[in-house]
């Protein structure tokens, strides 16, 4: 089986998957390599699919996390704007002449 350099500078098994094999799946890959070659092919495809799905889910979860952080920040700005608008409204109401009371 061929190996490719991983991000840490070491070697990792190359299963033909585009994404590097996740650390959690490496023991499973080691067990698959102990099997007869006719069984390895199907299990490797399943492992690659699992690895791709895990990698995709991790990426999506990261994007969701970033979106939630942006939403929280946007909400803080909106709350600040709302409070500022309320203060401005209250100041304007206090400073305007009381016409209704003067007319009575």
The 8 nearest C-alpha neighbors of each residue, nearest first, counted from 0:
[[1, 2, 12, 13, 14, 32, 3, 11],
 [2, 0, 13, 12, 3, 14, 11, 10],
 [1, 3, 12, 13, 11, 10, 0, 4],
 [2, 4, 10, 11, 13, 5, 12, 1],
 [5, 3, 10, 9, 8, 11, 6, 2],
 [4, 6, 8, 7, 9, 10, 11, 3],
 [7, 5, 8, 4, 9, 10, 19, 11],
 [8, 6, 5, 9, 4, 10, 11, 3],
 [7, 9, 6, 5, 4, 10, 11, 3],
 [10, 8, 5, 7, 4, 11, 6, 3],
 [9, 11, 4, 3, 5, 2, 8, 12],
 [12, 10, 2, 3, 5, 4, 13, 9],
 [11, 13, 2, 14, 1, 3, 10, 0],
 [12, 14, 2, 15, 1, 3, 11, 16],
 [15, 13, 16, 12, 43, 47, 20, 44],
 [14, 16, 13, 17, 47, 18, 44, 43],
 [17, 15, 14, 18, 47, 19, 13, 51],
 [16, 18, 15, 19, 51, 14, 47, 20],
 [17, 19, 16, 20, 51, 54, 50, 21],
 [20, 18, 21, 17, 16, 5, 11, 13],
 [21, 19, 50, 18, 22, 24, 25, 11],
 [20, 22, 23, 24, 19, 50, 25, 54],
 [21, 23, 25, 24, 20, 26, 19, 11],
 [24, 22, 21, 25, 26, 27, 20, 50],
 [23, 25, 27, 21, 22, 26, 28, 20],
 [24, 26, 28, 27, 22, 23, 29, 21],
 [27, 25, 29, 28, 24, 30, 23, 22],
 [26, 28, 30, 24, 25, 29, 31, 23],
 [27, 29, 25, 31, 30, 26, 32, 24],
 [30, 28, 26, 32, 27, 31, 25, 33],
 [29, 31, 27, 33, 32, 28, 26, 34],
 [32, 30, 28, 33, 34, 29, 39, 27],
 [31, 33, 29, 30, 34, 28, 39, 35],
 [34, 32, 30, 31, 29, 35, 39, 36],
 [33, 35, 31, 32, 39, 36, 38, 30],
 [34, 36, 37, 38, 39, 33, 32, 31],
 [37, 35, 39, 38, 34, 40, 32, 33],
 [36, 38, 35, 39, 40, 41, 34, 42],
 [39, 37, 36, 35, 40, 41, 34, 42],
 [38, 40, 36, 42, 37, 41, 43, 31],
 [41, 39, 43, 42, 38, 37, 44, 36],
 [42, 40, 44, 43, 39, 38, 45, 37],
 [41, 43, 45, 39, 44, 40, 46, 38],
 [42, 44, 46, 40, 45, 41, 39, 47],
 [45, 43, 47, 41, 46, 42, 48, 40],
 [44, 46, 42, 48, 43, 47, 49, 41],
 [47, 45, 43, 49, 44, 48, 50, 42],
 [48, 46, 50, 44, 49, 45, 16, 43],
 [49, 47, 45, 51, 50, 46, 52, 44],
 [48, 50, 46, 52, 47, 51, 53, 45],
 [49, 51, 47, 53, 48, 52, 46, 54],
 [52, 50, 48, 54, 49, 53, 47, 55],
 [51, 53, 55, 49, 54, 50, 56, 48],
 [54, 52, 56, 50, 55, 51, 57, 49],
 [53, 55, 51, 57, 52, 56, 50, 58],
 [54, 56, 52, 58, 57, 53, 51, 59],
 [57, 55, 59, 53, 58, 54, 60, 52],
 [56, 58, 60, 54, 55, 59, 53, 61],
 [57, 59, 55, 61, 56, 60, 54, 62],
 [60, 58, 62, 56, 61, 57, 55, 63],
 [61, 59, 63, 57, 62, 58, 56, 64],
 [60, 62, 64, 58, 59, 63, 57, 65],
 [61, 63, 59, 65, 64, 60, 66, 58],
 [64, 62, 66, 60, 61, 65, 67, 59],
 [63, 65, 61, 67, 62, 66, 60, 68],
 [64, 66, 62, 68, 63, 67, 61, 69],
 [67, 65, 63, 69, 68, 64, 70, 62],
 [68, 66, 70, 64, 69, 65, 71, 63],
 [67, 69, 65, 71, 70, 66, 64, 72],
 [70, 68, 66, 72, 67, 71, 73, 65],
 [69, 71, 67, 73, 72, 68, 74, 66],
 [72, 70, 74, 68, 69, 73, 67, 75],
 [71, 73, 69, 75, 74, 70, 68, 76],
 [72, 74, 70, 76, 75, 71, 69, 77],
 [73, 75, 77, 71, 72, 76, 70, 78],
 [76, 74, 72, 78, 73, 77, 79, 71],
 [75, 77, 79, 73, 74, 78, 80, 72],
 [78, 76, 74, 80, 79, 75, 81, 73],
 [77, 79, 81, 75, 80, 76, 74, 82],
 [78, 80, 76, 82, 77, 81, 75, 83],
 [81, 79, 77, 83, 78, 82, 84, 76],
 [82, 80, 78, 84, 83, 79, 77, 85],
 [81, 83, 85, 79, 84, 80, 86, 78],
 [84, 82, 80, 86, 85, 81, 87, 79],
 [83, 85, 87, 81, 82, 86, 80, 88],
 [86, 84, 88, 82, 87, 83, 89, 81],
 [85, 87, 83, 89, 88, 84, 90, 82],
 [86, 88, 84, 90, 85, 89, 91, 83],
 [89, 87, 85, 91, 86, 90, 84, 92],
 [88, 90, 92, 86, 91, 87, 85, 93],
 [91, 89, 87, 93, 88, 92, 86, 94],
 [92, 90, 88, 94, 89, 93, 95, 87],
 [91, 93, 89, 90, 95, 94, 88, 96],
 [94, 92, 90, 91, 95, 89, 96, 88],
 [93, 95, 91, 92, 90, 96, 89, 97],
 [96, 94, 92, 93, 91, 97, 98, 90],
 [97, 95, 98, 94, 93, 92, 101, 99],
 [96, 98, 99, 100, 95, 101, 94, 93],
 [99, 97, 101, 100, 96, 102, 95, 103],
 [98, 100, 102, 101, 97, 103, 96, 95],
 [99, 101, 103, 98, 102, 97, 96, 95],
 [102, 100, 98, 99, 103, 97, 96, 95],
 [103, 101, 99, 100, 98, 97, 96, 95],
 [102, 100, 101, 99, 98, 97, 96, 95]]
